[in-house]
């Protein structure tokens, strides 16, 4: 018996949403944002429903489906000015979700990517900041090809591929939905 797509989507949101913002993840995220944007005076968090058209375009561009129907978005402010954005998202590793944070400047170029929760038994090398630094400066029109634009990691192929596609998917999605300066 097939479960209808709507029920599957609801189950994903109910099961995965707590994984994203549980166990101090929100506090850890804001701590990272304070380090990346030391001059910021405001971090506005919103959980927004995905725009269906932009979702489909981002999924097509990355070759990866969203795991949830929401985006956990921070707008980083300096007074009235938006100086950056950050998104907390999950990608599916081999069997477990990998929670990552992608941080962007006001023009949606990546300034930081960090793995917040890694739940797999193998492939944890994707948490290394030296590997994650490869994403810095990438934008929605950048090449995100693992092995071409992003170095692969022996023993972490599935995790590296999932994160690379996830960061591309989110970057494309934001470029379609967020107003920049």
Backbone bond lengths (Angstrom), bond angles and torsions (degrees), N, CA, C in turn:
res aa  C-N    CA-C-N  psi(-1)  N-CA   C-N-CA  omega(-1)  CA-C   N-CA-C  phi
1 X - - - 1.447 - - 1.528 109.03 -
2 X 1.312 118.26 127.93 1.459 123.13 179.68 1.519 110.42 -84.91
3 X 1.337 115.26 135.87 1.452 120.33 174.66 1.523 106.98 -85.16
4 X 1.310 117.82 130.39 1.471 119.57 179.40 1.526 111.17 -57.70
5 X 1.316 115.50 151.07 1.469 122.51 -176.96 1.518 111.52 -57.92
6 X 1.319 118.13 -40.08 1.461 121.48 -179.20 1.526 110.89 -62.28
7 X 1.312 117.22 -43.29 1.468 120.29 179.26 1.518 110.10 -65.21
8 X 1.319 117.92 -40.45 1.460 121.71 177.17 1.523 110.34 -60.59
9 X 1.306 117.73 -43.65 1.468 121.75 179.15 1.515 110.96 -62.99
10 X 1.314 117.46 -42.90 1.466 121.17 178.90 1.522 110.30 -63.26
11 X 1.307 117.17 -42.88 1.468 120.96 178.89 1.524 110.32 -61.16
12 X 1.335 117.64 -43.36 1.466 120.67 178.37 1.521 111.65 -59.14
13 X 1.332 116.39 -46.56 1.469 119.97 -178.86 1.518 110.17 -62.92
14 X 1.320 117.17 -45.51 1.467 120.76 -178.12 1.525 111.10 -64.60
15 X 1.316 117.66 -40.94 1.465 120.46 -177.14 1.520 113.44 -81.00
16 X 1.324 118.74 -36.21 1.456 120.88 -173.86 1.519 114.29 -91.82
17 X 1.319 119.23 -30.00 1.462 120.54 -178.41 1.522 112.33 -56.05
18 X 1.330 119.98 -44.28 1.468 118.38 177.82 1.522 113.22 -62.80
19 X 1.322 117.84 -29.12 1.464 120.50 178.53 1.517 111.75 -67.00
20 X 1.328 116.71 -30.68 1.457 120.37 -177.11 1.518 111.12 -73.42
21 X 1.327 117.52 -46.07 1.460 119.80 -172.86 1.529 113.62 -110.28
22 X 1.313 117.94 20.10 1.457 120.55 -179.25 1.516 111.96 -92.50
23 X 1.305 114.68 168.94 1.463 123.51 170.25 1.521 113.78 50.29
24 X 1.313 117.11 46.08 1.454 120.92 175.18 1.514 115.29 77.12
25 X 1.308 117.72 12.04 1.464 120.35 -178.23 1.522 110.54 -62.64
26 X 1.327 117.61 -40.79 1.466 120.66 179.05 1.515 111.69 -61.32
27 X 1.324 116.72 -43.66 1.464 120.81 178.98 1.528 111.28 -66.59
28 X 1.325 116.25 -41.37 1.469 120.33 178.07 1.527 110.49 -62.85
29 X 1.326 116.20 -40.72 1.459 120.77 178.65 1.524 110.89 -61.80
30 X 1.311 116.91 -47.73 1.467 119.30 -179.28 1.525 111.85 -66.67
31 X 1.315 118.01 -30.21 1.462 120.93 175.03 1.538 110.23 -64.14
32 X 1.323 116.36 -42.99 1.467 120.95 177.31 1.529 109.85 -63.60
33 X 1.326 116.55 -42.68 1.466 120.10 -179.24 1.528 111.27 -63.04
34 X 1.328 117.67 -35.85 1.472 120.56 177.23 1.528 111.00 -66.08
35 X 1.340 116.90 -33.25 1.465 120.71 177.94 1.529 110.60 -72.06
36 X 1.332 116.88 -41.39 1.462 121.06 -177.66 1.527 111.08 -72.82
37 X 1.332 116.53 -37.01 1.465 122.36 -179.35 1.532 109.49 -122.06
38 X 1.351 117.95 72.94 1.468 119.85 -175.00 1.534 113.54 -63.76
39 X 1.310 118.64 -22.74 1.459 121.08 -179.53 1.519 114.20 -90.23
40 X 1.323 117.52 -1.23 1.463 120.63 -177.37 1.522 110.27 -70.42
41 X 1.327 115.19 145.31 1.467 118.66 177.38 1.525 112.68 -116.41
42 X 1.339 116.90 3.90 1.453 119.16 178.10 1.518 112.50 -155.73
43 X 1.316 114.83 139.42 1.466 122.67 176.32 1.520 106.84 -128.15
44 X 1.325 117.07 105.12 1.466 121.66 -177.12 1.523 109.43 -99.95
45 X 1.321 115.77 114.47 1.462 122.46 -178.94 1.519 110.44 -95.56
46 X 1.337 115.80 135.78 1.466 121.25 171.35 1.525 108.72 -142.93
47 X 1.315 115.27 144.19 1.462 121.59 171.12 1.519 105.29 -104.09
48 X 1.324 116.90 113.93 1.460 119.84 -175.66 1.524 110.96 -115.47
49 X 1.309 114.80 145.11 1.463 120.86 175.81 1.525 108.83 -69.42
50 X 1.317 116.58 140.41 1.461 120.66 179.30 1.529 111.11 -66.84
51 X 1.310 115.90 136.91 1.452 122.36 172.13 1.534 107.17 -75.17
52 X 1.321 117.20 123.53 1.466 122.01 -172.35 1.526 113.23 -59.39
53 X 1.333 117.03 -44.30 1.467 120.41 -178.70 1.524 110.95 -64.96
54 X 1.333 116.90 -47.86 1.461 120.72 179.60 1.532 110.82 -65.86
55 X 1.311 116.79 -36.80 1.470 121.61 178.14 1.534 110.14 -58.89
56 X 1.316 116.23 -48.93 1.466 120.16 -179.12 1.526 111.57 -62.91
57 X 1.334 117.03 -41.05 1.467 120.47 179.62 1.533 110.69 -65.20
58 X 1.328 116.87 -42.38 1.466 120.65 -179.95 1.522 110.98 -67.23
59 X 1.320 116.78 -39.58 1.471 120.36 177.92 1.526 110.76 -64.70
60 X 1.319 116.21 -41.01 1.470 120.89 178.76 1.536 110.38 -64.57
61 X 1.327 116.82 -43.53 1.467 121.22 -178.05 1.521 112.42 -65.95
62 X 1.327 116.65 -32.83 1.475 120.20 -175.61 1.521 113.31 -99.12
63 X 1.318 117.17 -19.09 1.460 119.78 -174.99 1.524 112.13 72.18
64 X 1.346 116.26 24.75 1.464 120.35 -178.27 1.527 109.51 -141.32
65 X 1.325 115.67 134.15 1.461 120.87 178.40 1.522 111.02 -81.78
66 X 1.311 115.91 150.72 1.463 121.08 171.13 1.523 108.45 -67.80
67 X 1.317 117.19 145.04 1.454 122.11 178.11 1.527 111.87 -88.45
68 X 1.323 116.40 -21.26 1.459 121.20 -179.12 1.525 109.01 -131.90
69 X 1.306 115.24 168.53 1.462 120.93 179.46 1.527 111.53 -99.20
70 X 1.335 116.94 9.92 1.456 121.96 179.40 1.518 110.01 -127.50
71 X 1.330 114.26 157.00 1.454 122.08 172.56 1.526 106.66 -118.91
72 X 1.317 117.03 132.47 1.457 122.71 177.34 1.525 107.15 -97.89
73 X 1.336 115.71 104.01 1.454 122.74 -168.28 1.524 111.38 -117.63
74 X 1.325 115.35 136.36 1.459 121.99 170.95 1.519 108.08 -113.65
75 X 1.324 116.43 136.57 1.459 121.92 167.17 1.521 105.43 -102.85
76 X 1.323 116.11 128.22 1.453 121.17 -179.66 1.520 107.15 -101.09
77 X 1.325 116.00 127.76 1.463 120.74 -173.56 1.519 112.05 -121.63
78 X 1.322 113.32 150.07 1.459 123.28 168.05 1.524 104.21 -125.74
79 X 1.320 116.13 97.75 1.453 120.06 -171.85 1.510 109.22 66.71
80 X 1.315 116.90 -128.46 1.465 121.54 179.89 1.527 112.41 -86.00
81 X 1.329 117.47 -10.10 1.464 121.59 -176.28 1.524 112.19 -87.21
82 X 1.328 116.01 136.46 1.462 120.94 171.38 1.524 106.65 -84.92
83 X 1.330 116.48 119.79 1.467 120.47 -178.81 1.524 112.38 -106.83
84 X 1.332 116.86 -5.27 1.451 119.11 178.45 1.511 112.26 -177.55
85 X 1.321 113.46 173.87 1.463 122.82 178.35 1.518 107.71 -138.17
86 X 1.317 115.46 155.63 1.460 120.21 173.67 1.520 108.52 -144.23
87 X 1.316 115.68 146.29 1.456 121.29 179.59 1.516 108.80 -132.08
88 X 1.315 114.91 132.97 1.456 122.35 173.52 1.518 106.50 -103.71
89 X 1.315 116.60 127.59 1.457 120.63 -173.41 1.518 109.35 -146.42
90 X 1.320 115.72 164.81 1.459 123.02 173.81 1.518 109.78 -116.60
91 X 1.323 114.82 143.87 1.455 121.38 166.06 1.518 106.04 -124.65
92 X 1.299 116.67 156.22 1.449 120.95 179.48 1.522 109.14 -91.00
93 X 1.346 115.74 120.31 1.457 120.73 173.80 1.520 108.13 -76.86
94 X 1.325 116.45 -141.00 1.457 118.75 178.01 1.527 110.34 -64.02
95 X 1.329 117.09 -49.06 1.468 120.87 178.41 1.520 113.43 -139.00
96 X 1.310 118.22 -16.13 1.458 122.73 -175.33 1.528 110.98 -114.86
97 X 1.343 116.32 153.61 1.468 118.41 175.08 1.528 111.32 -72.19
98 X 1.313 115.72 145.95 1.460 123.56 173.50 1.524 105.26 -114.29
99 X 1.326 116.90 119.61 1.462 121.14 -179.95 1.515 108.30 -94.28
100 X 1.321 116.13 125.87 1.459 120.50 -178.47 1.520 110.28 -131.48
101 X 1.312 115.23 159.21 1.458 123.05 177.12 1.519 107.71 -118.62
102 X 1.318 116.33 127.24 1.462 121.77 173.48 1.525 107.26 -113.59
103 X 1.330 116.50 126.52 1.459 122.55 -177.08 1.529 107.90 -115.70
104 X 1.333 115.12 135.79 1.456 122.19 -174.61 1.524 109.84 -126.21
105 X 1.338 115.64 153.59 1.461 119.41 170.28 1.529 108.25 -79.97
106 X 1.307 117.41 -175.57 1.465 120.97 -176.19 1.530 113.10 -67.71
107 X 1.336 117.47 -16.40 1.461 121.48 178.42 1.530 112.10 -100.48
108 X 1.334 116.11 9.62 1.470 124.34 177.83 1.530 113.97 67.59
109 X 1.328 116.15 32.93 1.463 120.89 167.16 1.520 106.92 -93.80
110 X 1.304 116.62 139.77 1.468 121.21 -176.70 1.524 109.89 -69.76
111 X 1.326 115.74 130.89 1.464 121.28 175.20 1.528 111.49 -113.01
112 X 1.323 117.69 -16.55 1.468 120.46 -179.03 1.521 108.83 -164.68
113 X 1.328 115.70 141.22 1.460 122.23 168.75 1.524 105.96 -134.44
114 X 1.327 115.86 131.18 1.465 120.23 176.82 1.521 109.46 -138.00
115 X 1.318 115.44 144.65 1.455 121.37 173.12 1.526 106.36 -86.83
116 X 1.315 116.24 122.59 1.457 122.13 -177.71 1.528 110.81 -89.81
117 X 1.324 117.39 -44.04 1.465 121.55 177.21 1.526 108.87 -137.05
118 X 1.339 114.75 122.94 1.464 120.51 175.78 1.519 106.92 -115.00
119 X 1.309 117.94 120.17 1.458 122.27 -171.37 1.529 114.22 -110.31
120 X 1.318 117.28 -6.57 1.466 120.68 -178.71 1.530 111.07 -77.05
121 X 1.323 116.51 159.57 1.462 120.62 177.04 1.523 112.07 -80.76
122 X 1.326 117.30 -28.57 1.465 121.92 -178.02 1.526 109.44 -126.04
123 X 1.321 115.46 160.87 1.459 120.28 174.50 1.514 114.73 88.27
124 X 1.320 117.40 12.67 1.459 121.54 -176.56 1.514 115.14 -64.62
125 X 1.327 117.80 -6.83 1.468 120.27 179.83 1.528 112.03 -63.75
126 X 1.326 117.54 -15.33 1.466 119.46 177.62 1.527 111.71 -69.09
127 X 1.315 117.26 -9.21 1.463 121.35 176.99 1.527 112.21 -82.06
128 X 1.332 117.10 -13.28 1.457 121.01 -177.83 1.520 110.62 -65.06
129 X 1.328 115.35 127.38 1.460 119.93 -177.99 1.519 112.19 -61.84
130 X 1.336 117.49 -31.83 1.469 119.32 179.29 1.534 110.70 -64.47
131 X 1.331 117.89 -34.24 1.462 120.11 176.76 1.530 109.79 -73.99
132 X 1.322 116.74 -44.36 1.465 121.29 -178.74 1.525 112.76 -65.68
133 X 1.338 117.44 -26.89 1.469 121.38 179.29 1.527 112.58 -61.83
134 X 1.329 117.36 -18.56 1.470 120.23 179.57 1.525 112.69 -61.58
135 X 1.335 116.87 -23.51 1.460 120.76 -177.82 1.527 112.72 -79.20
136 X 1.323 117.50 -16.71 1.464 120.67 -175.76 1.526 110.78 -58.46
137 X 1.331 114.66 132.89 1.455 120.77 179.66 1.516 114.23 89.08
138 X 1.339 117.69 -11.65 1.458 120.55 179.00 1.525 109.82 -70.75
139 X 1.330 115.74 148.10 1.460 123.36 175.85 1.530 107.25 -132.41
140 X 1.307 116.72 -177.63 1.471 120.19 -174.52 1.527 113.32 -60.72
141 X 1.331 117.10 -25.61 1.466 120.13 -178.99 1.529 112.82 -95.53
142 X 1.317 117.09 6.76 1.472 121.13 179.47 1.520 110.84 -78.56
143 X 1.328 115.18 157.38 1.454 120.02 174.15 1.519 109.24 -79.28
144 X 1.288 116.79 127.43 1.455 122.38 -179.93 1.531 110.06 -116.58
145 X 1.317 117.63 34.00 1.459 120.26 -175.92 1.524 110.68 -82.41
146 X 1.329 115.13 119.07 1.458 120.47 176.15 1.526 108.62 -65.29
147 X 1.320 115.48 129.40 1.451 121.16 -177.80 1.512 113.33 92.93
148 X 1.332 116.77 -15.06 1.459 121.19 178.06 1.529 110.97 -116.22
149 X 1.324 117.39 -57.08 1.469 122.41 179.64 1.522 111.46 -100.35
150 X 1.314 115.93 -27.05 1.462 123.64 179.35 1.525 107.45 -122.83
151 X 1.337 116.05 125.97 1.465 120.32 178.89 1.519 110.36 -66.22
152 X 1.318 115.47 139.11 1.456 120.54 174.07 1.523 110.44 -78.91
153 X 1.317 115.53 173.12 1.460 121.34 178.23 1.523 107.88 -131.34
154 X 1.322 116.89 121.56 1.448 121.04 177.09 1.524 109.15 -61.56
155 X 1.320 116.51 129.44 1.456 121.61 -179.78 1.520 113.79 86.62
156 X 1.324 116.51 -1.86 1.468 120.11 179.47 1.525 110.41 -136.15
157 X 1.301 116.49 32.50 1.461 120.80 -175.04 1.520 112.51 -59.74
158 X 1.336 117.24 -47.21 1.465 119.78 -178.33 1.520 111.30 -65.44
159 X 1.315 117.50 -43.93 1.467 121.00 -179.62 1.524 111.24 -66.97
160 X 1.325 117.50 -42.35 1.465 121.08 179.43 1.523 110.32 -63.79
161 X 1.319 116.51 -42.27 1.460 120.64 178.30 1.531 110.57 -64.70
162 X 1.325 117.59 -44.78 1.464 121.21 -179.21 1.529 110.96 -61.76
163 X 1.330 117.07 -45.76 1.463 119.83 -179.63 1.523 111.86 -66.70
164 X 1.310 117.07 -42.68 1.468 120.59 179.74 1.523 110.52 -60.04
165 X 1.322 116.68 -47.21 1.468 120.46 178.97 1.527 110.84 -65.96
166 X 1.343 116.96 -38.82 1.459 120.43 179.90 1.515 112.42 -64.05
167 X 1.317 116.81 -43.54 1.463 120.41 179.59 1.526 109.54 -65.87
168 X 1.323 117.71 -40.67 1.476 119.93 176.29 1.525 110.28 -62.61
169 X 1.318 116.87 -46.99 1.468 121.48 -178.78 1.524 110.76 -56.93
170 X 1.335 115.88 -46.82 1.455 119.78 -178.51 1.526 111.53 -67.89
171 X 1.328 116.97 -38.37 1.459 120.97 179.94 1.527 110.49 -64.89
172 X 1.309 116.88 -43.18 1.466 120.83 177.04 1.527 109.96 -64.73
173 X 1.330 116.93 -45.11 1.463 120.39 -179.84 1.529 111.06 -57.53
174 X 1.324 116.57 -48.46 1.465 119.68 -179.60 1.527 111.59 -62.16
175 X 1.327 116.74 -38.59 1.469 119.22 -179.87 1.523 111.75 -63.02
176 X 1.315 116.51 -24.04 1.459 121.24 -179.82 1.530 113.51 -91.38
177 X 1.326 117.47 -17.03 1.463 119.55 -171.92 1.527 115.78 -123.05
178 X 1.320 118.65 -19.24 1.457 120.77 -174.17 1.523 110.11 -102.55
179 X 1.316 116.57 134.24 1.455 122.33 175.99 1.534 108.73 -81.21
180 X 1.317 116.85 124.10 1.461 121.16 177.74 1.517 109.33 -102.88
181 X 1.339 114.95 166.20 1.482 120.61 -179.01 1.520 111.16 -65.28
